[in-house]
Amino acid sequence: MKLALQLAYRNLVRSGLRTWLNVGILAFAYLVILFYNGILEGWNQQAKRDSIAWDFGDGHFLNRNYDPLDPFTILDGHGTYKGSEKEKLIPILVRQASVYPDGRMLPVILKGIDVDQARLEIPTRKLKESTADFPALVGQNMAKSAGLETGDEVVVRWRDKNGTFDAANFTIVNVFKTNVPTVDRGQIWIPIKKLWTMTGLDQHASFLVAAGEVSEGEIRAMTGSGNEWTWLSQEELLSDINDIIDVKKKSASIIYLLLLAIALIAIFDTQVLSVFRRQKEIGTYISLGMTRRQVVGLFTVEGSMYSIFAMVTGSAVGLPLLKWASSTGIAFPVNADTGIALAERIFPVFGVTLVLSTILLVVISATIVSYLPSRKIAKMNPVDALKGKLQ
């Protein structure tokens, strides 16, 4: 084995430019695979982290008549709740309303939230500290679409539980910045006690956010037989993000596997050419006592060493750049209409598992394509090989 490595290294170094062209394209494919998967993993972790911090908390109890994706369920999708640990639950009541900024009318979702909650990042303390009669919070995208700023007053119209319309001037006490559109786009946040008074739906909520671990007994108590609440765990709430990331990874794999295939084809062609041009050398190895299997192994090792050189070269050149990218982040244009948590700057994550799996993918692929043309050596006649005759 040691002799095979020494001969393979010598032959690769002697090939000069051809070796480094193969190494260069294989190293490029390695870095592209690593970079793209790092971006996806960074986005995955960021989206989950922000969604939990701003929206999901430790899980949701949904009213059985309420569907966050169906606006027609807002009217009747609410109810009172009974729980032995109410301090672990943040009630949120959702109602439809209209806002009238600068003479325009915009449909909005009015959300009432407990101002004393501390689990979600929504700055509800601003509502608690305000002295306005109707304090309200809006996200930056909502403020941009409605032309609102902190301190502005805007007319909001809503309906109470009997269907009667009412309106009041709401004061925007804070415009918060978030990457999570489900708490920003088309929404106005107000104290839930104020919304209870406005609508006559005292102690009602559309869904409850768990603020801390909820035991199985508490879940069963809230979602037992005949109860009107459905428990959604944190994992279930994050399933949409996981599905999106999985789809992105599968679509991206097509691109970087094509790039890897180009590099592997170059190695395959190089090995075919080596077997063709080095027949006398092959015959010499066999005549000196090497078995055909050993000669096949020599050429396979020689081809797989392209990937080793590529890993060393790619790591030396690319890893400092990838480390810099993971610390400074990559800026992305953010579209609030995407409906998913996407930060303006994503910080790639390059874990040990990702790096090792990428290295194994490249090395094993290069070894396989190096072995395929080398099999022809096993069928060579050593005498004809020494004469340089084609088989």
C-alpha positions in Angstrom: 0.0 0.0 0.0 2.8 2.3 0.9 4.5 1.6 -2.5 1.2 2.3 -4.3 0.8 5.7 -2.6 4.4 6.6 -3.4 4.0 5.6 -7.1 0.6 7.3 -7.3 2.0 10.6 -5.8 5.0 10.5 -8.1 2.9 10.0 -11.2 0.5 12.8 -10.3 3.2 15.3 -9.6 4.9 14.3 -12.9 1.6 15.0 -14.8 1.9 18.7 -13.9 -0.8 20.9 -15.4 -3.2 18.1 -16.1 -3.2 17.1 -12.4 -3.8 20.6 -11.2 -6.6 21.2 -13.6 -8.4 18.1 -12.3 -7.6 19.1 -8.7 -8.9 22.7 -9.3 -12.3 21.7 -10.7 -12.8 19.1 -8.0 -11.9 21.6 -5.3 -14.3 24.1 -6.8 -17.1 21.5 -6.7 -16.2 20.6 -3.1 -16.4 24.3 -2.0 -19.7 25.0 -3.9 -21.3 22.0 -2.2 -20.0 23.0 1.2 -21.0 26.7 0.7 -24.6 26.0 -0.5 -25.4 23.5 2.2 -23.9 25.9 4.8 -26.2 28.6 3.5 -29.3 26.3 3.8 -28.3 25.1 7.2 -27.7 28.7 8.4 -31.1 29.8 7.0 -32.7 26.7 8.6 -31.4 27.5 12.1 -32.2 31.2 11.7 -35.7 30.6 10.5 -36.4 28.2 13.4 -34.8 30.4 16.0 -36.7 33.5 15.0 -40.0 31.7 14.5 -39.8 30.2 18.0 -38.8 33.6 19.5 -41.5 35.7 17.8 -44.4 33.4 17.0 -44.3 29.7 18.1 -43.0 29.9 21.6 -43.1 26.4 23.1 -46.2 25.3 21.2 -49.7 26.5 20.4 -53.2 25.6 21.6 -55.4 26.4 18.7 -59.2 26.8 19.1 -60.7 23.9 17.1 -62.6 26.4 14.9 -59.6 28.6 14.2 -57.2 28.0 11.3 -54.3 30.5 10.9 -54.3 29.9 7.2 -58.1 30.4 6.7 -59.3 34.0 7.3 -62.9 32.8 7.2 -62.4 31.1 10.6 -61.5 34.3 12.4 -65.1 35.2 13.2 -66.0 32.1 15.1 -62.5 30.7 15.9 -62.2 31.7 19.5 -63.3 30.5 22.9 -62.5 30.6 26.6 -59.9 28.3 28.1 -59.4 26.5 31.3 -56.0 25.5 32.4 -54.4 24.7 35.8 -51.3 26.6 34.7 -52.6 29.8 33.1 -49.3 31.6 33.7 -47.7 29.2 31.2 -50.1 30.3 28.5 -50.2 33.6 26.5 -53.7 34.2 25.1 -54.0 35.8 21.7 -57.3 36.9 20.3 -57.5 37.5 16.5 -60.2 39.8 14.9 -60.6 41.3 11.5 -60.5 45.1 11.2 -59.8 47.9 8.7 -57.3 50.7 9.0 -57.6 54.1 7.3 -54.1 55.7 6.8 -54.1 58.9 4.8 -57.6 58.4 3.5 -56.9 54.9 2.3 -58.6 51.7 3.6 -56.5 48.6 4.3 -57.8 45.3 5.7 -55.8 44.2 8.8 -55.7 41.6 11.4 -56.2 43.0 14.9 -54.4 40.8 17.5 -54.8 41.2 21.2 -51.9 39.9 23.4 -51.2 39.8 27.1 -48.9 42.8 27.8 -47.2 41.1 30.7 -45.9 38.2 28.6 -42.2 37.7 28.3 -41.9 34.6 26.1 -42.3 36.2 22.7 -40.0 38.9 21.3 -43.0 41.1 20.5 -42.3 44.3 22.5 -45.5 44.2 24.5 -43.9 46.3 27.3 -44.4 49.3 25.0 -48.1 48.7 25.2 -48.0 48.4 28.9 -45.9 51.6 29.3 -48.1 53.7 27.0 -50.6 56.2 28.3 -52.6 56.3 25.1 -56.2 55.2 25.1 -55.7 52.8 22.2 -52.0 51.9 22.0 -50.9 49.7 19.1 -47.7 47.9 17.8 -47.0 47.3 14.1 -44.1 45.5 12.4 -41.8 47.4 10.0 -43.4 45.8 6.9 -46.9 46.7 8.1 -45.7 50.2 8.9 -44.2 50.6 5.4 -47.3 49.4 3.6 -49.6 51.7 5.6 -47.2 54.6 5.8 -47.1 54.6 9.6 -44.5 55.7 12.0 -44.1 55.7 15.8 -46.4 58.3 17.3 -48.8 58.4 14.4 -52.5 58.1 15.0 -54.7 56.1 12.6 -58.4 55.3 12.5 -59.2 51.6 13.0 -62.6 50.1 12.5 -63.7 46.7 13.9 -66.8 44.7 14.7 -67.8 43.4 18.2 -69.3 40.0 18.9 -72.8 41.2 17.8 -71.5 42.4 14.5 -71.8 46.1 15.4 -69.1 48.3 13.8 -67.1 50.7 16.0 -64.0 52.8 15.3 -61.3 54.7 17.3 -58.0 56.5 16.8 -55.1 54.1 17.6 -51.7 55.5 18.5 -48.7 53.6 17.1 -46.4 53.4 20.1 -43.7 51.3 18.5 -42.7 49.9 15.1 -40.7 46.7 15.7 -38.3 45.0 13.3 -38.7 41.3 12.8 -37.8 38.6 10.2 -41.0 36.7 10.9 -43.9 37.8 8.6 -46.5 35.9 10.5 -46.4 38.5 13.3 -45.8 41.5 11.0 -47.6 41.5 7.6 -51.0 43.1 7.8 -51.2 43.0 11.6 -51.8 45.4 14.4 -51.0 44.3 18.0 -52.9 45.8 21.0 -53.5 44.8 24.6 -55.8 41.8 24.8 -57.8 43.4 27.7 -58.5 46.3 25.4 -59.6 44.0 22.6 -61.8 42.1 25.1 -63.5 45.4 26.0 -63.8 46.5 22.3 -65.4 43.3 21.1 -67.2 42.1 24.2 -65.3 38.8 24.0 -64.1 38.8 27.6 -61.5 36.0 28.4 -61.6 34.7 24.9 -58.7 33.7 22.7 -58.1 32.4 19.2 -54.9 30.5 20.2 -52.7 30.2 23.2 -48.9 30.3 23.1 -47.1 28.0 25.6 -44.6 29.9 27.6 -42.5 27.1 28.9 -42.6 23.4 28.9 -46.2 22.0 29.0 -46.6 18.6 30.6 -48.5 15.7 29.0 -51.1 16.0 31.7 -51.6 19.7 31.0 -51.9 19.0 27.2 -54.4 16.3 27.9 -56.4 18.6 30.2 -56.6 21.3 27.6 -57.2 18.9 24.6 -59.2 16.2 26.3 -62.5 14.7 25.0 -65.0 17.4 24.2 -62.5 20.2 24.6 -62.3 23.0 22.1 -58.5 23.3 21.9 -55.9 21.5 19.7 -52.3 21.1 20.8 -49.6 21.8 18.2 -46.1 21.1 19.5 -43.0 23.2 18.5 -41.9 20.4 16.1 -45.3 20.4 14.4 -45.2 24.2 14.0 -41.7 24.1 12.5 -42.7 21.3 10.0 -43.4 23.8 7.2 -39.9 25.3 7.6 -38.4 21.8 7.6 -40.3 20.9 4.4 -39.1 24.1 2.6 -35.5 23.4 3.6 -35.8 19.8 2.4 -37.1 20.9 -1.0 -34.4 23.5 -1.3 -31.7 20.9 -0.5 -33.1 18.4 -3.1 -33.3 21.1 -5.8 -29.8 22.3 -5.0 -28.4 18.8 -5.0 -29.2 18.6 -8.8 -27.0 21.7 -9.4 -24.0 20.7 -7.4 -24.1 17.0 -8.4 -23.9 18.2 -12.1 -20.9 20.3 -11.1 -19.4 17.3 -9.3 -20.1 15.1 -12.4 -18.2 17.4 -14.6 -15.2 17.1 -12.3 -15.5 13.4 -12.1 -15.8 13.1 -15.9 -12.5 14.9 -16.2 -10.9 12.4 -13.8 -12.4 9.5 -15.7 -11.0 10.8 -19.0 -7.6 11.2 -17.4 -7.6 7.7 -16.1 -8.7 6.3 -19.5 -5.9 8.2 -21.1 -3.4 7.0 -18.5 -4.3 3.3 -19.1 -4.0 3.8 -22.8 -0.7 5.7 -22.8 1.0 3.8 -20.0 0.6 0.2 -21.2 4.4 -0.4 -21.2 4.5 0.8 -17.6 1.7 -1.5 -16.7 3.4 -4.4 -18.4 6.6 -3.6 -16.5 4.8 -3.6 -13.1 3.3 -7.0 -13.9 6.6 -8.4 -15.1 8.3 -7.3 -11.9 5.9 -9.4 -9.9 2.9 -7.1 -9.2 -0.5 -8.8 -9.6 -3.1 -7.4 -11.8 -5.2 -6.5 -8.8 -2.3 -4.5 -7.3 -1.8 -2.6 -10.6 -5.6 -1.9 -10.7 -5.3 -0.7 -7.1 -2.3 1.5 -8.0 -4.3 3.3 -10.7 -7.4 3.6 -8.5 -5.3 5.1 -5.7 -3.8 7.5 -8.2 -7.2 8.6 -9.3 -8.5 8.9 -5.8 -5.5 11.1 -4.8 -7.0 13.8 -7.1 -9.7 14.1 -4.5 -7.2 14.2 -1.6 -5.3 17.0 -3.3 -8.6 18.8 -4.0 -9.6 18.6 -0.4 -6.2 20.0 0.8 -6.3 22.7 -1.9 -9.9 23.6 -1.3 -9.5 23.7 2.4 -6.4 25.9 2.3 -8.0 28.3 -0.1 -11.7 28.1 0.6 -12.1 27.4 4.3 -10.8 30.9 5.4 -13.4 32.4 3.0 -16.1 30.2 4.3 -15.1 31.1 7.9 -15.3 34.8 7.0 -18.7 34.3 5.4 -20.0 32.5 8.5 -18.9 35.4 10.7 -20.0 38.3 8.6 -23.1 36.7 6.9 -24.4 36.9 3.4 -26.8 39.6 2.5 -30.1 38.6 0.8 -32.9 40.8 -0.6 -35.8 40.2 1.7 -39.4 40.0 0.3 -42.1 40.2 3.0 -44.5 38.4 0.7 -42.5 35.2 0.9 -44.4 34.2 4.1 -41.3 32.6 5.7 -38.8 33.8 8.2 -35.9 35.1 6.1 -33.3 37.5 7.6 -31.6 40.3 5.6 -28.3 38.6 6.4 -27.9 34.8 6.7 -24.9 33.4 8.5 -23.8 30.0 7.0 -23.3 27.1 9.4 -20.5 24.6 8.5 -20.8 21.8 11.0 -18.4 18.9 11.3 -21.0 16.5 10.0 -21.5 18.7 6.8 -17.7 19.0 6.2 -17.0 15.3 6.7 -20.0 14.1 4.6 -19.0 16.4 1.7 -15.4 15.1 1.9 -16.6 11.5 1.9 -18.9 12.3 -1.1 -16.1 13.7 -3.2 -13.5 11.1 -2.2 -15.7 8.1 -2.7 -17.0 9.4 -6.0 -13.5 10.1 -7.3 -12.4 6.6 -6.2 -15.3 4.9 -8.1 -14.7 6.8 -11.3 -11.0 6.0 -11.0 -11.6 2.3 -10.6 -13.9 1.9 -13.6 -11.3 2.5 -16.4 -8.6 0.8 -14.3 -10.5 -2.6 -14.6 -9.2 -2.9 -18.2 -5.8 -3.6 -16.8 -7.0 -6.9 -15.4 -7.7 -8.1 -19.0 -4.3 -7.0 -20.4 -1.7 -9.5 -21.6 1.6 -8.4 -20.0 3.6 -9.3 -23.1 1.4 -7.2 -25.3 1.4 -4.4 -22.8 5.2 -4.3 -22.8 5.1 -4.1 -26.6 2.6 -1.2 -26.3 -0.1 -3.1 -28.3 -3.7 -2.2 -27.8 -6.1 -4.8 -26.4 
